[in-house]
Amino acid sequence: MSEWLKSNRTLPLTLLMKKLNQKLIGYYRYYGITDNSRELGKFRYFFRRLVFKWLNKRSQKRSYNWVSFDRMFKYFNMPKAKVYVNIFELRKDITYIL
């Protein structure tokens, strides 16, 4: 994620946040199973720190502080960690790859 952010930090903010939103939802859908919510939360925490770091390196002066960054993060409606698959409620008639 860090390398992707480094190479794409010059995109317009709306496009960058849209792509980051898609990447975050994809990560949650892939890894969002029962008993993995703590790790998803950790990923979101480090994800936010990476985005803050690379957005502040877009120019020579600091673009965001944490207060304005939180407002911007909420404005773009970045998803919170969510469990998508509960492995205890899998149906018997559908085959799953586990």
N, CA, C and O atoms as a GROMACS GRO file, in nm:
protein
  392
    1MET      N    1   0.083  -0.119   0.000
    1MET     CA    2   0.000   0.000   0.000
    1MET      C    3   0.088   0.125   0.000
    1MET      O    4   0.055   0.224  -0.065
    2SER      N    5   0.197   0.120   0.072
    2SER     CA    6   0.285   0.235   0.080
    2SER      C    7   0.343   0.270  -0.057
    2SER      O    8   0.350   0.388  -0.093
    3GLU      N    9   0.384   0.170  -0.131
    3GLU     CA   10   0.441   0.198  -0.263
    3GLU      C   11   0.335   0.250  -0.360
    3GLU      O   12   0.363   0.337  -0.442
    4TRP      N   13   0.214   0.198  -0.350
    4TRP     CA   14   0.106   0.247  -0.436
    4TRP      C   15   0.077   0.393  -0.404
    4TRP      O   16   0.062   0.475  -0.495
    5LEU      N   17   0.069   0.426  -0.274
    5LEU     CA   18   0.045   0.564  -0.235
    5LEU      C   19   0.157   0.656  -0.280
    5LEU      O   20   0.133   0.768  -0.324
    6LYS      N   21   0.280   0.608  -0.269
    6LYS     CA   22   0.394   0.689  -0.310
    6LYS      C   23   0.387   0.723  -0.459
    6LYS      O   24   0.415   0.836  -0.499
    7SER      N   25   0.351   0.626  -0.539
    7SER     CA   26   0.349   0.649  -0.684
    7SER      C   27   0.222   0.721  -0.732
    7SER      O   28   0.222   0.776  -0.841
    8ASN      N   29   0.115   0.720  -0.652
    8ASN     CA   30  -0.011   0.782  -0.694
    8ASN      C   31  -0.054   0.902  -0.612
    8ASN      O   32  -0.168   0.947  -0.624
    9ARG      N   33   0.034   0.954  -0.530
    9ARG     CA   34  -0.004   1.066  -0.442
    9ARG      C   35  -0.033   1.195  -0.518
    9ARG      O   36  -0.093   1.286  -0.461
   10THR      N   37   0.008   1.204  -0.643
   10THR     CA   38  -0.016   1.326  -0.720
   10THR      C   39  -0.152   1.328  -0.789
   10THR      O   40  -0.187   1.426  -0.854
   11LEU      N   41  -0.228   1.220  -0.777
   11LEU     CA   42  -0.364   1.218  -0.834
   11LEU      C   43  -0.449   1.325  -0.766
   11LEU      O   44  -0.421   1.361  -0.652
   12PRO      N   45  -0.552   1.375  -0.833
   12PRO     CA   46  -0.645   1.466  -0.765
   12PRO      C   47  -0.705   1.396  -0.643
   12PRO      O   48  -0.729   1.275  -0.644
   13LEU      N   49  -0.729   1.473  -0.538
   13LEU     CA   50  -0.769   1.416  -0.410
   13LEU      C   51  -0.896   1.332  -0.421
   13LEU      O   52  -0.903   1.225  -0.360
   14THR      N   53  -0.995   1.377  -0.497
   14THR     CA   54  -1.120   1.300  -0.507
   14THR      C   55  -1.096   1.164  -0.573
   14THR      O   56  -1.151   1.063  -0.529
   15LEU      N   57  -1.015   1.161  -0.677
   15LEU     CA   58  -0.985   1.035  -0.744
   15LEU      C   59  -0.901   0.944  -0.655
   15LEU      O   60  -0.925   0.824  -0.648
   16LEU      N   61  -0.802   1.002  -0.588
   16LEU     CA   62  -0.718   0.924  -0.498
   16LEU      C   63  -0.800   0.860  -0.386
   16LEU      O   64  -0.783   0.742  -0.356
   17MET      N   65  -0.888   0.938  -0.325
   17MET     CA   66  -0.969   0.885  -0.214
   17MET      C   67  -1.069   0.782  -0.264
   17MET      O   68  -1.100   0.686  -0.192
   18LYS      N   69  -1.120   0.798  -0.386
   18LYS     CA   70  -1.212   0.699  -0.442
   18LYS      C   71  -1.140   0.566  -0.460
   18LYS      O   72  -1.194   0.461  -0.426
   19LYS      N   73  -1.018   0.570  -0.514
   19LYS     CA   74  -0.941   0.447  -0.534
   19LYS      C   75  -0.902   0.384  -0.400
   19LYS      O   76  -0.905   0.262  -0.386
   20LEU      N   77  -0.865   0.467  -0.303
   20LEU     CA   78  -0.830   0.415  -0.171
   20LEU      C   79  -0.951   0.351  -0.103
   20LEU      O   80  -0.938   0.250  -0.035
   21ASN      N   81  -1.067   0.411  -0.124
   21ASN     CA   82  -1.190   0.355  -0.070
   21ASN      C   83  -1.215   0.216  -0.129
   21ASN      O   84  -1.251   0.124  -0.056
   22GLN      N   85  -1.197   0.201  -0.260
   22GLN     CA   86  -1.214   0.072  -0.324
   22GLN      C   87  -1.113  -0.030  -0.272
   22GLN      O   88  -1.148  -0.146  -0.248
   23LYS      N   89  -0.989   0.012  -0.255
   23LYS     CA   90  -0.887  -0.079  -0.206
   23LYS      C   91  -0.917  -0.123  -0.064
   23LYS      O   92  -0.900  -0.240  -0.030
   24LEU      N   93  -0.963  -0.032   0.020
   24LEU     CA   94  -0.995  -0.064   0.158
   24LEU      C   95  -1.114  -0.160   0.166
   24LEU      O   96  -1.111  -0.254   0.244
   25ILE      N   97  -1.217  -0.137   0.087
   25ILE     CA   98  -1.332  -0.228   0.086
   25ILE      C   99  -1.291  -0.365   0.035
   25ILE      O  100  -1.335  -0.467   0.088
   26GLY      N  101  -1.207  -0.370  -0.068
   26GLY     CA  102  -1.158  -0.498  -0.119
   26GLY      C  103  -1.080  -0.574  -0.014
   26GLY      O  104  -1.095  -0.696  -0.001
   27TYR      N  105  -0.996  -0.504   0.060
   27TYR     CA  106  -0.919  -0.568   0.167
   27TYR      C  107  -1.013  -0.624   0.273
   27TYR      O  108  -0.997  -0.738   0.318
   28TYR      N  109  -1.112  -0.544   0.313
   28TYR     CA  110  -1.208  -0.589   0.415
   28TYR      C  111  -1.288  -0.709   0.366
   28TYR      O  112  -1.314  -0.802   0.444
   29ARG      N  113  -1.328  -0.709   0.242
   29ARG     CA  114  -1.406  -0.822   0.190
   29ARG      C  115  -1.322  -0.949   0.181
   29ARG      O  116  -1.375  -1.059   0.199
   30TYR      N  117  -1.193  -0.935   0.153
   30TYR     CA  118  -1.108  -1.053   0.141
   30TYR      C  119  -1.070  -1.108   0.279
   30TYR      O  120  -1.074  -1.229   0.301
   31TYR      N  121  -1.032  -1.020   0.369
   31TYR     CA  122  -0.985  -1.064   0.501
   31TYR      C  123  -1.090  -1.054   0.610
   31TYR      O  124  -1.063  -1.090   0.725
   32GLY      N  125  -1.210  -1.006   0.578
   32GLY     CA  126  -1.312  -0.983   0.678
   32GLY      C  127  -1.390  -1.108   0.714
   32GLY      O  128  -1.505  -1.124   0.673
   33ILE      N  129  -1.328  -1.197   0.790
   33ILE     CA  130  -1.397  -1.317   0.837
   33ILE      C  131  -1.404  -1.313   0.989
   33ILE      O  132  -1.342  -1.227   1.052
   34THR      N  133  -1.477  -1.403   1.048
   34THR     CA  134  -1.494  -1.410   1.192
   34THR      C  135  -1.358  -1.415   1.262
   34THR      O  136  -1.265  -1.479   1.213
   35ASP      N  137  -1.348  -1.348   1.374
   35ASP     CA  138  -1.228  -1.344   1.460
   35ASP      C  139  -1.111  -1.271   1.396
   35ASP      O  140  -0.998  -1.286   1.443
   36ASN      N  141  -1.132  -1.195   1.290
   36ASN     CA  142  -1.024  -1.120   1.229
   36ASN      C  143  -1.047  -0.969   1.241
   36ASN      O  144  -0.977  -0.890   1.178
   37SER      N  145  -1.145  -0.929   1.322
   37SER     CA  146  -1.179  -0.787   1.330
   37SER      C  147  -1.068  -0.705   1.394
   37SER      O  148  -1.050  -0.589   1.358
   38ARG      N  149  -0.994  -0.760   1.487
   38ARG     CA  150  -0.883  -0.686   1.549
   38ARG      C  151  -0.776  -0.654   1.446
   38ARG      O  152  -0.724  -0.542   1.442
   39GLU      N  153  -0.743  -0.751   1.362
   39GLU     CA  154  -0.642  -0.728   1.258
   39GLU      C  155  -0.692  -0.629   1.153
   39GLU      O  156  -0.613  -0.551   1.100
   40LEU      N  157  -0.821  -0.633   1.122
   40LEU     CA  158  -0.877  -0.536   1.028
   40LEU      C  159  -0.868  -0.395   1.085
   40LEU      O  160  -0.838  -0.300   1.013
   41GLY      N  161  -0.893  -0.382   1.215
   41GLY     CA  162  -0.880  -0.252   1.280
   41GLY      C  163  -0.736  -0.202   1.278
   41GLY      O  164  -0.712  -0.084   1.256
   42LYS      N  165  -0.641  -0.293   1.301
   42LYS     CA  166  -0.500  -0.255   1.294
   42LYS      C  167  -0.462  -0.210   1.154
   42LYS      O  168  -0.389  -0.112   1.137
   43PHE      N  169  -0.514  -0.281   1.053
   43PHE     CA  170  -0.485  -0.244   0.915
   43PHE      C  171  -0.539  -0.105   0.886
   43PHE      O  172  -0.470  -0.024   0.824
   44ARG      N  173  -0.660  -0.075   0.930
   44ARG     CA  174  -0.719   0.057   0.906
   44ARG      C  175  -0.636   0.165   0.974
   44ARG      O  176  -0.616   0.273   0.918
   45TYR      N  177  -0.588   0.138   1.094
   45TYR     CA  178  -0.505   0.233   1.167
   45TYR      C  179  -0.377   0.264   1.089
   45TYR      O  180  -0.342   0.380   1.070
   46PHE      N  181  -0.307   0.160   1.044
   46PHE     CA  182  -0.184   0.181   0.968
   46PHE      C  183  -0.211   0.241   0.830
   46PHE      O  184  -0.131   0.318   0.778
   47PHE      N  185  -0.324   0.205   0.772
   47PHE     CA  186  -0.366   0.262   0.645
   47PHE      C  187  -0.384   0.413   0.658
   47PHE      O  188  -0.336   0.489   0.574
   48ARG      N  189  -0.452   0.457   0.764
   48ARG     CA  190  -0.472   0.599   0.787
   48ARG      C  191  -0.340   0.672   0.806
   48ARG      O  192  -0.322   0.782   0.755
   49ARG      N  193  -0.248   0.611   0.878
   49ARG     CA  194  -0.117   0.673   0.899
   49ARG      C  195  -0.040   0.686   0.768
   49ARG      O  196   0.026   0.788   0.744
   50LEU      N  197  -0.049   0.584   0.682
   50LEU     CA  198   0.019   0.590   0.553
   50LEU      C  199  -0.040   0.700   0.464
   50LEU      O  200   0.033   0.775   0.400
   51VAL      N  201  -0.172   0.708   0.461
   51VAL     CA  202  -0.237   0.811   0.378
   51VAL      C  203  -0.198   0.949   0.430
   51VAL      O  204  -0.169   1.039   0.351
   52PHE      N  205  -0.198   0.968   0.561
   52PHE     CA  206  -0.158   1.095   0.620
   52PHE      C  207  -0.014   1.130   0.581
   52PHE      O  208   0.014   1.244   0.543
   53LYS      N  209   0.074   1.033   0.589
   53LYS     CA  210   0.215   1.054   0.556
   53LYS      C  211   0.231   1.097   0.410
   53LYS      O  212   0.298   1.197   0.381
   54TRP      N  213   0.170   1.022   0.317
   54TRP     CA  214   0.193   1.050   0.175
   54TRP      C  215   0.116   1.171   0.126
   54TRP      O  216   0.161   1.236   0.031
   55LEU      N  217   0.003   1.205   0.186
   55LEU     CA  218  -0.066   1.328   0.148
   55LEU      C  219   0.012   1.450   0.195
   55LEU      O  220   0.008   1.554   0.130
   56ASN      N  221   0.080   1.437   0.306
   56ASN     CA  222   0.162   1.549   0.353
   56ASN      C  223   0.291   1.564   0.275
   56ASN      O  224   0.360   1.666   0.291
   57LYS      N  225   0.326   1.468   0.194
   57LYS     CA  226   0.446   1.479   0.111
   57LYS      C  227   0.414   1.523  -0.031
   57LYS      O  228   0.499   1.516  -0.120
   58ARG      N  229   0.292   1.568  -0.053
   58ARG     CA  230   0.254   1.614  -0.186
   58ARG      C  231   0.316   1.750  -0.217
   58ARG      O  232   0.337   1.782  -0.334
   59SER      N  233   0.345   1.827  -0.118
   59SER     CA  234   0.407   1.957  -0.140
   59SER      C  235   0.518   1.975  -0.037
   59SER      O  236   0.542   1.887   0.045
   60GLN      N  237   0.584   2.089  -0.041
   60GLN     CA  238   0.696   2.111   0.050
   60GLN      C  239   0.650   2.152   0.189
   60GLN      O  240   0.726   2.141   0.285
   61LYS      N  241   0.530   2.198   0.200
   61LYS     CA  242   0.479   2.228   0.333
   61LYS      C  243   0.374   2.125   0.371
   61LYS      O  244   0.318   2.056   0.286
   62ARG      N  245   0.349   2.114   0.496
   62ARG     CA  246   0.256   2.014   0.546
   62ARG      C  247   0.113   2.050   0.506
   62ARG      O  248   0.066   2.161   0.532
   63SER      N  249   0.045   1.957   0.443
   63SER     CA  250  -0.090   1.983   0.393
   63SER      C  251  -0.198   1.963   0.499
   63SER      O  252  -0.298   2.034   0.500
   64TYR      N  253  -0.179   1.867   0.587
   64TYR     CA  254  -0.282   1.830   0.684
   64TYR      C  255  -0.222   1.820   0.823
   64TYR      O  256  -0.106   1.780   0.840
   65ASN      N  257  -0.303   1.855   0.922
   65ASN     CA  258  -0.277   1.811   1.058
   65ASN      C  259  -0.381   1.703   1.087
   65ASN      O  260  -0.466   1.676   1.002
   66TRP      N  261  -0.375   1.642   1.204
   66TRP     CA  262  -0.465   1.528   1.227
   66TRP      C  263  -0.612   1.568   1.233
   66TRP      O  264  -0.699   1.490   1.196
   67VAL      N  265  -0.640   1.688   1.279
   67VAL     CA  266  -0.780   1.732   1.288
   67VAL      C  267  -0.839   1.750   1.148
   67VAL      O  268  -0.948   1.699   1.119
   68SER      N  269  -0.767   1.821   1.062
   68SER     CA  270  -0.820   1.841   0.926
   68SER      C  271  -0.818   1.711   0.846
   68SER      O  272  -0.904   1.690   0.760
   69PHE      N  273  -0.721   1.624   0.875
   69PHE     CA  274  -0.717   1.495   0.806
   69PHE      C  275  -0.836   1.409   0.846
   69PHE      O  276  -0.896   1.343   0.761
   70ASP      N  277  -0.872   1.408   0.974
   70ASP     CA  278  -0.990   1.332   1.018
   70ASP      C  279  -1.117   1.384   0.953
   70ASP      O  280  -1.203   1.306   0.913
   71ARG      N  281  -1.128   1.517   0.941
   71ARG     CA  282  -1.245   1.573   0.873
   71ARG      C  283  -1.251   1.529   0.728
   71ARG      O  284  -1.357   1.493   0.678
   72MET      N  285  -1.135   1.532   0.661
   72MET     CA  286  -1.130   1.491   0.521
   72MET      C  287  -1.161   1.342   0.507
   72MET      O  288  -1.230   1.302   0.414
   73PHE      N  289  -1.111   1.261   0.598
   73PHE     CA  290  -1.135   1.116   0.596
   73PHE      C  291  -1.284   1.087   0.612
   73PHE      O  292  -1.337   0.998   0.546
   74LYS      N  293  -1.350   1.161   0.701
   74LYS     CA  294  -1.493   1.143   0.721
   74LYS      C  295  -1.573   1.195   0.601
   74LYS      O  296  -1.674   1.136   0.563
   75TYR      N  297  -1.526   1.304   0.541
   75TYR     CA  298  -1.594   1.361   0.425
   75TYR      C  299  -1.599   1.261   0.310
   75TYR      O  300  -1.701   1.248   0.242
   76PHE      N  301  -1.488   1.190   0.288
   76PHE     CA  302  -1.484   1.091   0.180
   76PHE      C  303  -1.541   0.957   0.221
   76PHE      O  304  -1.538   0.861   0.144
   77ASN      N  305  -1.593   0.949   0.343
   77ASN     CA  306  -1.666   0.831   0.390
   77ASN      C  307  -1.584   0.702   0.377
   77ASN      O  308  -1.630   0.604   0.319
   78MET      N  309  -1.464   0.706   0.432
   78MET     CA  310  -1.379   0.587   0.427
   78MET      C  311  -1.438   0.481   0.519
   78MET      O  312  -1.474   0.510   0.633
   79PRO      N  313  -1.450   0.359   0.470
   79PRO     CA  314  -1.520   0.255   0.545
   79PRO      C  315  -1.444   0.211   0.670
   79PRO      O  316  -1.321   0.215   0.675
   80LYS      N  317  -1.519   0.170   0.769
   80LYS     CA  318  -1.460   0.114   0.891
   80LYS      C  319  -1.446  -0.036   0.872
   80LYS      O  320  -1.507  -0.096   0.784
   81ALA      N  321  -1.364  -0.096   0.957
   81ALA     CA  322  -1.341  -0.240   0.950
   81ALA      C  323  -1.472  -0.314   0.974
   81ALA      O  324  -1.548  -0.280   1.065
   82LYS      N  325  -1.498  -0.416   0.894
   82LYS     CA  326  -1.624  -0.488   0.903
   82LYS      C  327  -1.601  -0.634   0.868
   82LYS      O  328  -1.527  -0.666   0.775
   83VAL      N  329  -1.666  -0.723   0.942
   83VAL     CA  330  -1.660  -0.866   0.913
   83VAL      C  331  -1.769  -0.897   0.811
   83VAL      O  332  -1.886  -0.870   0.836
   84TYR      N  333  -1.730  -0.952   0.698
   84TYR     CA  334  -1.825  -0.982   0.590
   84TYR      C  335  -1.870  -1.127   0.591
   84TYR      O  336  -1.980  -1.158   0.545
   85VAL      N  337  -1.786  -1.219   0.643
   85VAL     CA  338  -1.821  -1.361   0.643
   85VAL      C  339  -1.812  -1.414   0.785
   85VAL      O  340  -1.707  -1.408   0.849
   86ASN      N  341  -1.923  -1.466   0.834
   86ASN     CA  342  -1.925  -1.531   0.964
   86ASN      C  343  -1.910  -1.681   0.939
   86ASN      O  344  -2.002  -1.745   0.889
   87ILE      N  345  -1.795  -1.737   0.974
   87ILE     CA  346  -1.770  -1.878   0.942
   87ILE      C  347  -1.854  -1.973   1.026
   87ILE      O  348  -1.859  -2.092   0.997
   88PHE      N  349  -1.919  -1.922   1.129
   88PHE     CA  350  -2.005  -2.008   1.211
   88PHE      C  351  -2.146  -2.020   1.155
   88PHE      O  352  -2.223  -2.103   1.201
   89GLU      N  353  -2.180  -1.938   1.056
   89GLU     CA  354  -2.313  -1.941   0.997
   89GLU      C  355  -2.311  -1.981   0.850
   89GLU      O  356  -2.400  -1.941   0.775
   90LEU      N  357  -2.213  -2.057   0.809
   90LEU     CA  358  -2.207  -2.101   0.669
   90LEU      C  359  -2.315  -2.205   0.644
   90LEU      O  360  -2.342  -2.291   0.728
   91ARG      N  361  -2.376  -2.196   0.529
   91ARG     CA  362  -2.482  -2.292   0.496
   91ARG      C  363  -2.421  -2.423   0.449
   91ARG      O  364  -2.314  -2.424   0.387
   92LYS      N  365  -2.487  -2.531   0.477
   92LYS     CA  366  -2.437  -2.664   0.442
   92LYS      C  367  -2.456  -2.696   0.294
   92LYS      O  368  -2.380  -2.775   0.237
   93ASP      N  369  -2.556  -2.634   0.230
   93ASP     CA  370  -2.586  -2.669   0.091
   93ASP      C  371  -2.495  -2.596  -0.010
   93ASP      O  372  -2.498  -2.627  -0.129
   94ILE      N  373  -2.415  -2.503   0.037
   94ILE     CA  374  -2.323  -2.430  -0.051
   94ILE      C  375  -2.181  -2.472  -0.017
   94ILE      O  376  -2.144  -2.480   0.101
   95THR      N  377  -2.102  -2.501  -0.119
   95THR     CA  378  -1.964  -2.539  -0.093
   95THR      C  379  -1.878  -2.414  -0.085
   95THR      O  380  -1.888  -2.325  -0.170
   96TYR      N  381  -1.797  -2.408   0.016
   96TYR     CA  382  -1.705  -2.296   0.038
   96TYR      C  383  -1.564  -2.349   0.032
   96TYR      O  384  -1.538  -2.464   0.067
   97ILE      N  385  -1.474  -2.266  -0.011
   97ILE     CA  386  -1.333  -2.304  -0.007
   97ILE      C  387  -1.276  -2.244   0.120
   97ILE      O  388  -1.265  -2.122   0.133
   98LEU      N  389  -1.241  -2.329   0.214
   98LEU     CA  390  -1.185  -2.283   0.342
   98LEU      C  391  -1.050  -2.344   0.365
   98LEU      O  392  -0.988  -2.317   0.468
   0.00000   0.00000   0.00000
